[in-house]
């Protein structure tokens, strides 16, 4: 069946293009995560040095106590920013790869459906029920994958909202703790 080569060739091309796009998305995410980690390390070092300087310049124990909350606040904010940045990188990459995967599945099912149509045109009589069964299975599989994809997007939206809420709660609690420590020192 030489006509199937056309569909297999298209499928192979789309698969290679998809694998290339997925690899590029992955490499971009790794580069972004490495840059985020290096920037966070640099900021942590600078924050640590400024903390030591501030403590070494304190003359009274009350000053040291007052610096405690103020010193920890930027570190907490930095940790939140790092985790949020890493989450955004992972989320964006997952979304890109998911889209590419959906496109690959779409290309595959389209090529397979076209192949089945061609096979049906040239198939001997009596093979129609078998071809119809394969088309039906293909349709059910595609529908199931669409449902899974839709559900995954909803779960990602809920996760995004939960991460944002958790970050805000941590930042709020940290601010309250810092102000409480500053008021105790005064």
One Martini backbone bead per residue (centre of mass of N, CA, C, O) as a GRO file, in nm:
protein
  186
    1UNK     BB    1   0.078   0.048   0.031
    2UNK     BB    2   0.174   0.352  -0.091
    3UNK     BB    3  -0.032   0.565   0.032
    4UNK     BB    4   0.079   0.545   0.332
    5UNK     BB    5   0.346   0.708   0.306
    6UNK     BB    6   0.229   0.989   0.314
    7UNK     BB    7   0.121   0.972   0.609
    8UNK     BB    8   0.383   0.878   0.748
    9UNK     BB    9   0.554   1.119   0.662
   10UNK     BB   10   0.385   1.336   0.800
   11UNK     BB   11   0.403   1.217   1.081
   12UNK     BB   12   0.711   1.227   1.108
   13UNK     BB   13   0.743   1.529   1.072
   14UNK     BB   14   0.562   1.618   1.310
   15UNK     BB   15   0.722   1.464   1.525
   16UNK     BB   16   0.991   1.610   1.489
   17UNK     BB   17   0.887   1.894   1.534
   18UNK     BB   18   0.777   1.835   1.819
   19UNK     BB   19   1.041   1.741   1.951
   20UNK     BB   20   1.191   2.004   1.901
   21UNK     BB   21   1.000   2.192   2.058
   22UNK     BB   22   1.025   2.045   2.329
   23UNK     BB   23   1.329   2.077   2.360
   24UNK     BB   24   1.330   2.388   2.354
   25UNK     BB   25   1.150   2.429   2.599
   26UNK     BB   26   1.332   2.282   2.798
   27UNK     BB   27   1.591   2.452   2.761
   28UNK     BB   28   1.464   2.720   2.837
   29UNK     BB   29   1.383   2.637   3.125
   30UNK     BB   30   1.667   2.573   3.226
   31UNK     BB   31   1.785   2.852   3.178
   32UNK     BB   32   1.583   3.007   3.359
   33UNK     BB   33   1.643   2.851   3.621
   34UNK     BB   34   1.943   2.919   3.636
   35UNK     BB   35   1.909   3.226   3.644
   36UNK     BB   36   1.735   3.233   3.896
   37UNK     BB   37   1.939   3.095   4.085
   38UNK     BB   38   2.168   3.301   4.051
   39UNK     BB   39   2.010   3.550   4.142
   40UNK     BB   40   1.935   3.439   4.420
   41UNK     BB   41   2.223   3.398   4.521
   42UNK     BB   42   2.307   3.691   4.497
   43UNK     BB   43   2.086   3.808   4.683
   44UNK     BB   44   2.160   3.640   4.933
   45UNK     BB   45   2.442   3.750   4.969
   46UNK     BB   46   2.368   4.048   4.997
   47UNK     BB   47   2.175   4.011   5.234
   48UNK     BB   48   2.379   3.884   5.430
   49UNK     BB   49   2.579   4.119   5.435
   50UNK     BB   50   2.378   4.336   5.534
   51UNK     BB   51   2.310   4.190   5.797
   52UNK     BB   52   2.593   4.191   5.921
   53UNK     BB   53   2.634   4.493   5.916
   54UNK     BB   54   2.393   4.573   6.091
   55UNK     BB   55   2.479   4.406   6.342
   56UNK     BB   56   2.768   4.537   6.375
   57UNK     BB   57   2.635   4.838   6.424
   58UNK     BB   58   2.516   4.762   6.677
   59UNK     BB   59   2.498   4.888   7.022
   60UNK     BB   60   2.231   4.754   7.112
   61UNK     BB   61   2.013   4.503   7.190
   62UNK     BB   62   1.760   4.643   7.070
   63UNK     BB   63   1.871   4.666   6.784
   64UNK     BB   64   1.895   4.368   6.732
   65UNK     BB   65   1.598   4.300   6.781
   66UNK     BB   66   1.485   4.495   6.561
   67UNK     BB   67   1.641   4.355   6.320
   68UNK     BB   68   1.522   4.071   6.302
   69UNK     BB   69   1.260   4.126   6.134
   70UNK     BB   70   1.388   4.306   5.908
   71UNK     BB   71   1.586   4.085   5.807
   72UNK     BB   72   1.383   3.847   5.732
   73UNK     BB   73   1.191   3.966   5.518
   74UNK     BB   74   1.364   3.957   5.252
   75UNK     BB   75   1.405   3.649   5.258
   76UNK     BB   76   1.111   3.571   5.228
   77UNK     BB   77   1.057   3.727   4.967
   78UNK     BB   78   1.273   3.577   4.806
   79UNK     BB   79   1.153   3.293   4.831
   80UNK     BB   80   0.887   3.363   4.697
   81UNK     BB   81   1.002   3.464   4.427
   82UNK     BB   82   1.144   3.203   4.351
   83UNK     BB   83   0.899   3.012   4.358
   84UNK     BB   84   0.734   3.171   4.154
   85UNK     BB   85   0.935   3.163   3.919
   86UNK     BB   86   0.953   2.854   3.900
   87UNK     BB   87   0.655   2.804   3.857
   88UNK     BB   88   0.629   2.967   3.593
   89UNK     BB   89   0.825   2.800   3.428
   90UNK     BB   90   0.683   2.529   3.458
   91UNK     BB   91   0.403   2.614   3.360
   92UNK     BB   92   0.483   2.717   3.079
   93UNK     BB   93   0.617   2.454   2.983
   94UNK     BB   94   0.376   2.271   3.019
   95UNK     BB   95   0.196   2.422   2.822
   96UNK     BB   96   0.371   2.394   2.568
   97UNK     BB   97   0.386   2.084   2.569
   98UNK     BB   98   0.081   2.035   2.566
   99UNK     BB   99   0.026   2.171   2.297
  100UNK     BB  100   0.214   1.993   2.131
  101UNK     BB  101   0.078   1.725   2.203
  102UNK     BB  102  -0.198   1.798   2.087
  103UNK     BB  103  -0.098   1.842   1.799
  104UNK     BB  104   0.013   1.558   1.756
  105UNK     BB  105  -0.252   1.410   1.800
  106UNK     BB  106  -0.403   1.556   1.577
  107UNK     BB  107  -0.219   1.466   1.345
  108UNK     BB  108  -0.250   1.165   1.387
  109UNK     BB  109  -0.560   1.143   1.359
  110UNK     BB  110  -0.573   1.270   1.080
  111UNK     BB  111  -0.389   1.070   0.931
  112UNK     BB  112  -0.550   0.818   1.008
  113UNK     BB  113  -0.818   0.904   0.882
  114UNK     BB  114  -0.709   0.935   0.594
  115UNK     BB  115  -0.610   0.648   0.567
  116UNK     BB  116  -0.887   0.513   0.614
  117UNK     BB  117  -1.024   0.641   0.370
  118UNK     BB  118  -0.838   0.514   0.160
  119UNK     BB  119  -0.884   0.223   0.243
  120UNK     BB  120  -1.192   0.224   0.195
  121UNK     BB  121  -1.177   0.274  -0.115
  122UNK     BB  122  -0.979  -0.005  -0.154
  123UNK     BB  123  -1.151  -0.198  -0.021
  124UNK     BB  124  -1.307  -0.462   0.031
  125UNK     BB  125  -1.583  -0.601   0.057
  126UNK     BB  126  -1.678  -0.607   0.410
  127UNK     BB  127  -1.475  -0.384   0.563
  128UNK     BB  128  -1.647  -0.152   0.684
  129UNK     BB  129  -1.687  -0.235   0.985
  130UNK     BB  130  -1.383  -0.222   1.061
  131UNK     BB  131  -1.337   0.073   0.987
  132UNK     BB  132  -1.559   0.190   1.166
  133UNK     BB  133  -1.438   0.088   1.432
  134UNK     BB  134  -1.174   0.246   1.414
  135UNK     BB  135  -1.302   0.528   1.393
  136UNK     BB  136  -1.452   0.512   1.660
  137UNK     BB  137  -1.205   0.473   1.840
  138UNK     BB  138  -1.068   0.734   1.753
  139UNK     BB  139  -1.292   0.924   1.852
  140UNK     BB  140  -1.287   0.839   2.151
  141UNK     BB  141  -0.992   0.903   2.203
  142UNK     BB  142  -1.006   1.204   2.133
  143UNK     BB  143  -1.220   1.277   2.342
  144UNK     BB  144  -1.060   1.189   2.588
  145UNK     BB  145  -0.816   1.377   2.541
  146UNK     BB  146  -0.979   1.638   2.558
  147UNK     BB  147  -1.076   1.596   2.850
  148UNK     BB  148  -0.798   1.581   2.979
  149UNK     BB  149  -0.702   1.858   2.886
  150UNK     BB  150  -0.922   2.024   3.021
  151UNK     BB  151  -0.866   1.925   3.310
  152UNK     BB  152  -0.570   2.018   3.324
  153UNK     BB  153  -0.630   2.319   3.294
  154UNK     BB  154  -0.803   2.344   3.550
  155UNK     BB  155  -0.589   2.249   3.750
  156UNK     BB  156  -0.385   2.474   3.680
  157UNK     BB  157  -0.566   2.709   3.767
  158UNK     BB  158  -0.593   2.622   4.062
  159UNK     BB  159  -0.292   2.616   4.126
  160UNK     BB  160  -0.236   2.912   4.068
  161UNK     BB  161  -0.427   3.023   4.284
  162UNK     BB  162  -0.295   2.878   4.528
  163UNK     BB  163  -0.012   2.999   4.500
  164UNK     BB  164  -0.096   3.293   4.529
  165UNK     BB  165  -0.231   3.265   4.808
  166UNK     BB  166   0.014   3.153   4.961
  167UNK     BB  167   0.203   3.391   4.909
  168UNK     BB  168   0.027   3.605   5.046
  169UNK     BB  169   0.013   3.470   5.326
  170UNK     BB  170   0.315   3.466   5.386
  171UNK     BB  171   0.367   3.767   5.356
  172UNK     BB  172   0.167   3.858   5.572
  173UNK     BB  173   0.287   3.699   5.811
  174UNK     BB  174   0.570   3.825   5.792
  175UNK     BB  175   0.486   4.119   5.838
  176UNK     BB  176   0.358   4.076   6.118
  177UNK     BB  177   0.613   3.964   6.255
  178UNK     BB  178   0.795   4.211   6.208
  179UNK     BB  179   0.613   4.420   6.354
  180UNK     BB  180   0.613   4.270   6.625
  181UNK     BB  181   0.920   4.277   6.673
  182UNK     BB  182   0.945   4.587   6.663
  183UNK     BB  183   0.749   4.650   6.900
  184UNK     BB  184   0.912   4.497   7.121
  185UNK     BB  185   1.177   4.670   7.096
  186UNK     BB  186   1.034   4.955   7.173
   0.00000   0.00000   0.00000
